[in-house]
Amino acid sequence: MVKPPKPGNVVKDYYQGNAHIKICDDCCRDQTQEEKDAIVDRVTRIIMMYCKERQDATPDNTGAKCRR
């Protein structure tokens, strides 16, 4: 049986079609600004590596562009 989600700190609540969507910030609410910045930096590096790999994999470097 599916358990209902635990209540969280809802920062956005809306409907999309028949789906009731609640966005919570429980995963990062208690983090310091430095911890949040470290996450953003890590994600940025991952995205940039992905874009570079896609671009390098294209023979003429035109078929796989990632935007900044």
C-alpha positions as CSV (number, residue, x, y, z in Angstrom):
1,M,0.0,0.0,0.0
2,V,1.3,3.5,-0.9
3,K,1.9,5.7,2.2
4,P,0.8,9.3,2.0
5,P,3.7,11.8,1.9
6,K,4.8,13.4,5.1
7,P,3.7,17.0,5.5
8,G,6.5,19.4,4.7
9,N,7.2,23.1,4.4
10,V,5.2,23.8,1.3
11,V,6.5,26.8,-0.7
12,K,4.4,26.3,-3.8
13,D,1.0,24.6,-4.2
14,Y,-0.8,24.2,-7.5
15,Y,-2.8,22.0,-9.7
16,Q,-1.8,20.8,-13.2
17,G,-4.7,18.9,-14.7
18,N,-5.9,16.4,-12.2
19,A,-2.5,16.4,-10.3
20,H,-2.2,18.4,-7.0
21,I,1.5,19.4,-6.8
22,K,3.1,20.6,-3.7
23,I,6.7,21.8,-3.7
24,C,8.5,21.7,-0.4
25,D,11.9,23.0,0.6
26,D,12.6,20.5,3.4
27,C,15.8,19.2,1.7
28,C,17.5,22.6,1.9
29,R,15.7,24.7,4.4
30,D,18.2,24.1,7.2
31,Q,21.3,24.4,5.1
32,T,23.7,27.3,5.3
33,Q,24.3,29.5,2.3
34,E,27.7,28.0,1.9
35,E,26.2,24.5,1.6
36,K,23.6,25.7,-0.9
37,D,26.4,27.4,-2.9
38,A,28.4,24.2,-2.9
39,I,25.4,22.2,-4.3
40,V,24.9,24.8,-7.1
41,D,28.7,24.7,-8.0
42,R,28.7,20.9,-8.1
43,V,25.6,20.8,-10.3
44,T,27.1,23.4,-12.6
45,R,30.3,21.4,-13.0
46,I,28.2,18.3,-13.8
47,I,26.2,20.1,-16.5
48,M,29.2,21.7,-18.0
49,M,31.0,18.3,-18.2
50,Y,27.9,16.8,-19.9
51,C,27.7,19.7,-22.4
52,K,31.4,19.4,-23.3
53,E,31.2,15.6,-23.7
54,R,28.2,16.0,-26.1
55,Q,30.0,18.7,-28.0
56,D,33.2,16.6,-28.3
57,A,31.2,13.6,-29.4
58,T,29.8,15.4,-32.4
59,P,32.3,15.3,-35.3
60,D,31.7,18.9,-36.5
61,N,30.8,20.2,-33.0
62,T,27.5,21.6,-34.4
63,G,25.0,18.9,-33.6
64,A,25.0,19.0,-29.8
65,K,25.0,22.5,-28.4
66,C,24.5,23.4,-24.8
67,R,23.6,27.0,-23.9
68,R,25.0,29.0,-21.1
